Amino acid sequence: MKNIVFVCTGNTCRSPMAEGYLKSKKPNGYKIISRGLATDGSPAALNSVNVMLEAGIDITGHISKQMSYKDAETADVIVCMSASHADTLEALGIDKLKCFVLGIPDPFGGDIETYRACRDNIFEAVDELIEDGIL
């Protein structure tokens, strides 16, 4: 079993989109989750839900969850949406060799086009990680 964790700040926009996208590919032998570094139990952002539905992926049931030490320790790969997420995890003692940074800007508060662009960037970046054998 390969454990993959996608990480962003609030776990309502970027990381749930990445989680949903990778799950939609139905990879065998994978456990795929997303977490945030500052969450409050909110559902996925409406614009995230809508742009993922446009792509045929349903993340409507997503509820934000806080990254735990156990999540990080049991992960084989941690995919961070920005360098600041990786830096935070490293400062907490998480092995930086298992962290990969996508460099996806936070769309929070943006319009639907901002979320579409974010979704498309996430899909492209996740596909590259798959092609490179990281995921």
N, C-alpha and C positions, 0 to 999 in steps of 0.2 A: 504494500500500500504506500503510495506517494502522497504525503500531506502537503498541500499548497494553501498558503494564507495570503490573501490580498489585503493590504492595509492602506487606509487613508485617515483623515482626521475624524470626521463624524460618523463614518460608515453609513451614509445615507445617499451618496452620489457615486463616486468613482469606484470604490472597492466592490459595492454590490453589483455594479454593471460588469466589472471584470469577472466576478464570481459567476454571475449568470451566464456570461458569454462562454467561459471555459466549461461550465457544466453542460451547456447546450451542445457541446462537441462530444459529450458522453464518453469521456476517456475512461477506459477500464483500469481498475486498480488505483484510482485517485480518490482522495478525500479533499474536497475543495470548500473552503470557508472564506469569509471576509470579516474583518474586524476594524475598529477605529481606535485612535489613541485618545479621543475625547468624546465619548458617546453619551447619549441620554435616553436610549431605548426608543427613539423615534423610528417611524417607518421610513422606507426609502422615499426620497424626494419625488414629488409628483412628476416633475420633468424627467427624472431618471426612469421612472416607471413607464412613462409615455414613449420615450425614445427607444426603450428596450422592447416594448410591445410592437413598435414599428418594425423592429428587426425580428419579430416572432418569438421573443424571449420574455417570459412572465416573471417579474421580480416583485409582484404586488404583495406577497406575504413576507417580504424581508423586514426585519426589525434590527436596528443597530445594536451591535454588541461590542463591549470593550475588549481590547486585546489583553490577554492574560499571559502570565509568564509560561504557563503550561502550553498555551497555543504556540508561543514562540519556540519553546523547547522541543515540542513534538513535530514542528514543521520541518520538512525537508527543504522547502523553498518558501521564502517570504518575499512577495512582490509588493514593493512600496510605490505609491503613486508619486511621491516626491522625495528628494534627497533629505529633507528635514525629517521625514518619517523614519528613514533608515538611520539617520544620526541619532534620533531619540532612542531607537531600539538598541543601537550600539552603546549608547551611554548607560543603558540599563543592563548591559552585560550580554546582550544577544550577539551571537557569532555573526559578524558582518559578511562572512563568506557565503552565508545562505540568503543574504538580502540582495535583491535586484531592484533597481530604480527605473521606473518608466518615464518620469518627468512629465506627468500629465497635470496641467493646471486645474485647480478646483473650480468647477462650474457653479458652485453654490450661489444662488441669488440671480443667476443669469437667465436669459430668455431661452426658449426652446431650441433655437439655432446654436446657442452656446453648448447646450447639452448634447445636441446631435454631433457637433464637432468633437466633443469630449468622448462620446461613445465610439465614434469612428477611430479616434486616436487610440483608445483602449483596445479595440478589436485588432487594429494593425500591430500594436505593441505586443499583445498576447500572442498573435500569430507568429511574430518574430521570435518570441521566447520558445514557442513550440518548434519552429524551424531550426533553432539553435540547439535544441535538445535539452533546454533548461526545464521546460514543462512537459 
